[in-house]
C-alpha cells in the first residue's frame, strides 16, 4: 500500500498526465488486490483506472 501512496504523491503535481498516472496506479493496485494477484486483473485495472483518471482530470 505504501507504493500506492508514493505514486500518488509523485503524480499529484503533473496535471492531466498526473491524473492519468494516478488513476492507472490506483486501478492497477485495486485490480491486483481484487483478483488476488492476477496479471490480467492488474493490467485491466490499470487501463480502466488510467481512462477514468484521464477523464476526471479534464
MDAnalysis code that builds the backbone (N, CA, C; Angstrom):
import MDAnalysis as mda
import numpy as np

u = mda.Universe.empty(174, n_residues=58, atom_resindex=np.repeat(np.arange(58), 3), trajectory=True)
u.add_TopologyAttr("name", ["N", "CA", "C"] * 58)
u.add_TopologyAttr("resid", np.arange(1, 59))
u.add_TopologyAttr("resname", ["UNK", "UNK", "UNK", "UNK", "UNK", "UNK", "UNK", "UNK", "UNK", "UNK", "UNK", "UNK", "UNK", "UNK", "UNK", "UNK", "UNK", "UNK", "UNK", "UNK", "UNK", "UNK", "UNK", "UNK", "UNK", "UNK", "UNK", "UNK", "UNK", "UNK", "UNK", "UNK", "UNK", "UNK", "UNK", "UNK", "UNK", "UNK", "UNK", "UNK", "UNK", "UNK", "UNK", "UNK", "UNK", "UNK", "UNK", "UNK", "UNK", "UNK", "UNK", "UNK", "UNK", "UNK", "UNK", "UNK", "UNK", "UNK"])
u.atoms.positions = np.array([
    [0.808, -1.197, 0.000],
    [0.000, 0.000, 0.000],
    [0.856, 1.268, 0.000],
    [2.055, 1.172, 0.590],
    [2.909, 2.344, 0.626],
    [3.360, 2.743, -0.764],
    [3.445, 1.789, -1.685],
    [3.826, 2.108, -3.056],
    [2.769, 2.983, -3.715],
    [1.499, 2.687, -3.429],
    [0.403, 3.499, -3.958],
    [0.503, 4.919, -3.428],
    [0.770, 5.071, -2.144],
    [0.873, 6.403, -1.551],
    [2.006, 7.205, -2.184],
    [3.151, 6.581, -2.392],
    [4.285, 7.268, -3.009],
    [3.955, 7.670, -4.440],
    [3.344, 6.783, -5.191],
    [2.987, 7.090, -6.586],
    [1.977, 8.223, -6.655],
    [1.031, 8.252, -5.731],
    [0.038, 9.322, -5.727],
    [0.674, 10.667, -5.409],
    [1.612, 10.694, -4.494],
    [2.302, 11.943, -4.156],
    [3.134, 12.437, -5.336],
    [3.845, 11.540, -5.991],
    [4.691, 11.919, -7.122],
    [3.860, 12.457, -8.278],
    [2.738, 11.806, -8.572],
    [1.954, 12.187, -9.739],
    [0.948, 13.302, -9.459],
    [0.845, 13.742, -8.224],
    [-0.152, 14.753, -7.874],
    [0.075, 16.081, -8.590],
    [1.313, 16.460, -8.817],
    [1.600, 17.750, -9.424],
    [1.827, 17.702, -10.914],
    [1.357, 16.685, -11.596],
    [1.667, 16.508, -13.010],
    [0.533, 16.902, -13.952],
    [-0.482, 17.576, -13.488],
    [-1.577, 17.980, -14.356],
    [-2.366, 16.783, -14.866],
    [-2.799, 16.854, -16.135],
    [-3.611, 15.777, -16.720],
    [-2.849, 14.456, -16.763],
    [-1.567, 14.526, -17.076],
    [-0.759, 13.295, -17.080],
    [-0.719, 12.691, -15.688],
    [-0.692, 13.540, -14.675],
    [-0.693, 13.064, -13.297],
    [-1.994, 12.390, -12.937],
    [-3.087, 12.934, -13.425],
    [-4.393, 12.315, -13.172],
    [-4.465, 10.944, -13.831],
    [-3.973, 10.860, -15.042],
    [-3.972, 9.587, -15.758],
    [-3.078, 8.573, -15.042],
    [-1.886, 9.016, -14.650],
    [-0.956, 8.126, -13.957],
    [-1.508, 7.693, -12.606],
    [-2.095, 8.626, -11.882],
    [-2.677, 8.302, -10.584],
    [-3.798, 7.292, -10.732],
    [-4.654, 7.506, -11.715],
    [-5.743, 6.560, -11.969],
    [-5.225, 5.184, -12.346],
    [-4.167, 5.161, -13.161],
    [-3.597, 3.877, -13.583],
    [-2.990, 3.130, -12.402],
    [-2.289, 3.852, -11.549],
    [-1.686, 3.210, -10.376],
    [-2.769, 2.693, -9.435],
    [-3.751, 3.539, -9.143],
    [-4.827, 3.122, -8.242],
    [-5.607, 1.952, -8.829],
    [-5.898, 2.012, -10.118],
    [-6.610, 0.918, -10.776],
    [-5.812, -0.365, -10.798],
    [-4.511, -0.252, -11.029],
    [-3.649, -1.431, -11.032],
    [-3.587, -2.096, -9.668],
    [-3.469, -1.279, -8.632],
    [-3.440, -1.828, -7.269],
    [-4.783, -2.470, -6.929],
    [-5.865, -1.785, -7.269],
    [-7.198, -2.340, -6.993],
    [-7.420, -3.635, -7.768],
    [-7.048, -3.647, -9.039],
    [-7.199, -4.856, -9.849],
    [-6.368, -6.005, -9.319],
    [-5.160, -5.696, -8.862],
    [-4.276, -6.717, -8.295],
    [-4.895, -7.323, -7.037],
    [-5.409, -6.470, -6.180],
    [-5.994, -6.942, -4.922],
    [-7.300, -7.705, -5.155],
    [-8.141, -7.201, -6.037],
    [-9.445, -7.838, -6.268],
    [-9.330, -9.189, -6.956],
    [-8.269, -9.379, -7.748],
    [-8.114, -10.647, -8.472],
    [-7.023, -11.519, -7.859],
    [-6.613, -11.182, -6.643],
    [-5.626, -11.972, -5.899],
    [-4.315, -12.143, -6.664],
    [-3.841, -11.039, -7.265],
    [-2.538, -11.046, -7.919],
    [-2.525, -11.441, -9.385],
    [-3.683, -11.568, -9.982],
    [-3.757, -11.932, -11.395],
    [-3.137, -10.829, -12.262],
    [-2.308, -11.230, -13.211],
    [-1.699, -10.263, -14.122],
    [-2.762, -9.559, -14.957],
    [-3.726, -10.312, -15.451],
    [-4.792, -9.718, -16.257],
    [-5.604, -8.724, -15.437],
    [-5.865, -9.054, -14.194],
    [-6.613, -8.144, -13.318],
    [-5.843, -6.862, -13.043],
    [-4.535, -6.992, -12.858],
    [-3.694, -5.827, -12.603],
    [-3.644, -4.910, -13.826],
    [-3.404, -5.493, -14.983],
    [-3.331, -4.707, -16.217],
    [-4.693, -4.098, -16.548],
    [-5.738, -4.897, -16.427],
    [-7.088, -4.389, -16.694],
    [-7.455, -3.244, -15.770],
    [-7.124, -3.385, -14.489],
    [-7.395, -2.315, -13.532],
    [-6.622, -1.054, -13.849],
    [-5.367, -1.218, -14.280],
    [-4.548, -0.058, -14.634],
    [-5.112, 0.666, -15.853],
    [-5.560, -0.092, -16.831],
    [-6.131, 0.517, -18.041],
    [-7.404, 1.288, -17.692],
    [-8.295, 0.648, -16.979],
    [-9.561, 1.298, -16.605],
    [-9.285, 2.508, -15.707],
    [-8.386, 2.344, -14.748],
    [-8.051, 3.460, -13.862],
    [-7.432, 4.622, -14.603],
    [-6.583, 4.346, -15.578],
    [-5.976, 5.409, -16.369],
    [-7.001, 6.183, -17.182],
    [-7.948, 5.471, -17.757],
    [-9.012, 6.135, -18.530],
    [-9.871, 7.000, -17.623],
    [-10.248, 6.453, -16.479],
    [-11.075, 7.215, -15.536],
    [-10.307, 8.437, -15.028],
    [-9.035, 8.258, -14.665],
    [-8.233, 9.388, -14.209],
    [-8.093, 10.463, -15.273],
    [-7.915, 10.044, -16.512],
    [-7.803, 10.999, -17.625],
    [-9.091, 11.797, -17.793],
    [-10.204, 11.106, -17.759],
    [-11.489, 11.786, -17.947],
    [-11.821, 12.717, -16.776],
    [-11.496, 12.297, -15.564],
    [-11.771, 13.145, -14.405],
    [-10.844, 14.350, -14.348],
    [-9.662, 14.214, -14.930],
    [-8.692, 15.309, -14.914],
    [-8.936, 16.386, -15.946],
    [-9.849, 16.159, -16.868],
    [-10.101, 17.150, -17.923],
    [-10.728, 18.398, -17.367],
])
